[in-house]
C-alpha cells in the first residue's frame, strides 16, 4: 500500500522545534488564555521569550542538570515550564494532579526534584511536604504575584529571567542539548510502591512529533482544545507539542463539566479525546434521532446523500447538513484523535458521516507515546492504525488467529525505567520493547488490539488501572490473605467497574475475635472494611465497586502466582 505523506520539517530537539516555530509563526497566537471570561492570545514570539526567561532564571538558581517537577491543571504555565526545563535546564517531571497527596510526595521524593512549579491549589500540600524531601530547594507558585512565606512567585521569576537575558546571560540559550539523554521523566499511573519512571529523550519525543504530522494534517489554521491531562503523554505530544510544531493555537478546557461551554467559546478544529466523551455525545444524538421514525429516516438519508457527494464530487456539504451536530463541538471541529481505550467502530463512522474525522491510535508512555495510528488517508475503523513512520511493530509468537505480544522498535522507544535496571531489562531486549499487550496485524499492516497481557484495566475515559496495584492496597489488610482484581463492563452505564475477589485470612480474623470462629456476616464486615481502607488510599477512578468473598484458595502456578486466566470471571 503506497501512501503519500505530508511534508515535515526536520528538528534536532524540542528547543530547535520551538525556535523554528517562533521564527516561522512569530505573531500568530500559540495559546488562547481565558481571563475574566475573555480569551487573550499569547504569540509564539512571547511564548518563546517566556520559555527562555524561565530557563535562564532557573539556571541562575543552581538548578542546571537537576530535576524539576510540575503539578497543575492544564494551563499555559504548565506548557512554559515543561519546555523551559526540558530545553536546557534539566529533567522535567510531570506529576499527575489526581494522585493522593502521599503518592505525589513519594514521586517527588523518588525523582529527587530540587524544585516544583505548581498552581495555587497545591500550595498548602507543597508547604506541608517540603520538609520531608531533602533535595527540595524551591517551591514556585504559578499564581502568586509576589514571593510569600518561602514560596516563590512564577511571574516574578519570569521578570528576573528577562532582566538576566537583557544583561547578556546566555547560559540557558547556549546550553548544549544531548537529544539522546534523559530530559522527561514520567511516572506510569501506579501506586507508590509500583509506579515506574519512564525516561524519555528529546529524540524519543521528536520522532513521534514528525511522524504523526507526516500522516495527519495540522496547520496554522487549527485551534486545539486541550481536554486530557497534560501529564499524560498522549495529550502532551499530540495536544500540545504537535500543535506548537505545526503553528496552531492551543486553548485549555476548564474541567470536564465545562467541555460543552469551552467548545462553544473556543470553536476548536481539533482535539485529543478519549472514547467516553465521544460515546456520550453519540448516545445523546442517537437518542434524539430515535425519538421519531421520520427524523431517523431523514437523518440516514442525509448521511447517505452527503457521503455520496463527498466521495463522488469532493463536495463537502456535511457541515451545513449536520449543523446541529457541529454546533455541539463549536462549529469548526474537523479532527479528533482518540486513544487510551478502544473507540467503537460505529462511533467513528457516525462522526465521519457528519464531517468530523475520528482517528484512533495506540501507544504507551514507554513509546513517547505513539506506536501506531490511523491516518487521514489510511484508516480502518476497529483497528488502531499503521505503525508511525520510522517505527517497526511485530507480533511475538502469534497463535492460530495471529494474536501475540506486540513488540516495538524505533527511536520513539524509551531509554528505560528510572533507577530500575531489572524492570528495564524485562521489557527492552535485543532492541525491541516488549509491550505486554496482545494484538494482531492484518494483511495491510493495520494493528488490532486483542487484549492486555499486563492485565491493565482501561476505564471508559482512558484511565489505566493495574490490578496488581489495587491488590497491593487490599492485601495490606491483615484480614485479607489474597486478592484478585479485574475490570467488568457495566452494560447499563457503559463504564468499566473495578471488581475483586477476596480470600479472607481466617486465622487473623479468629485471633481478632479472641479465638471465636467468625460467622459469614462477620467475615463480610472485615472484608468491607478492607475494601473501604483500600479505596481511601486510591484515586476515585481506581475504587473497587464490587467484590466477592472466596471460600477456596486460588488456583496457582508452581511459583505460587495466581493463574489469572483461570480465576478471572468472564465479563
Buried (B, 14 or more C-beta within 10 A) or exposed (E): EEEEEBEBEEBEBBBBBBBBBBEEBBEBBBBBBBEEEEEEBBBBBBBBBBBBBBBBBBBBBEBBEBBBBBBBBBBBBBBBBBBBBBBBBBBBBBBBBBBBEEBBBBBBBBBBBBBBBBBEEBBEBBEEBBEEBEEBBBBBBBBBEEEEEEBBBBBBBBEBBBEBBEEEBEBBBEBEBEBEEBBBBBBBBBBBEEBBBBBBBBBBBBBBBBBBBBBBBBEEEBBBBBBBBBBBBBBBBBBBBBBBBBBBBBBBBBEEEEBEEBBEBBBBBBBBBBBBBBBBBBEEBBEEBEEEEEEBEEBEEBBEEBBEBBEEEEEEEBBEBBEEBBEBBBBBBBBBBBBBBBBBEEBBBBBBBBBBBBBBBBBBBBBBBBBBBBBEEBBBBBBBBBBBBBBEBBBEEBEEEEBBBBBBBBBBBBBBBBEEEEBBEEBBEEEBBBBBBBBBBEEEBBBBBBEBBBBBBBBBBBBBBBBBBBBBBBBEBBBBBBBBBBBBEBEEEEBBBBBBBBBBBBEBBEEBEEEEEBEEEBBBBBBEEBBEBBBEBBBEBBBBBEBEBBEEEBEEEEEEEBEBEEBBEEE
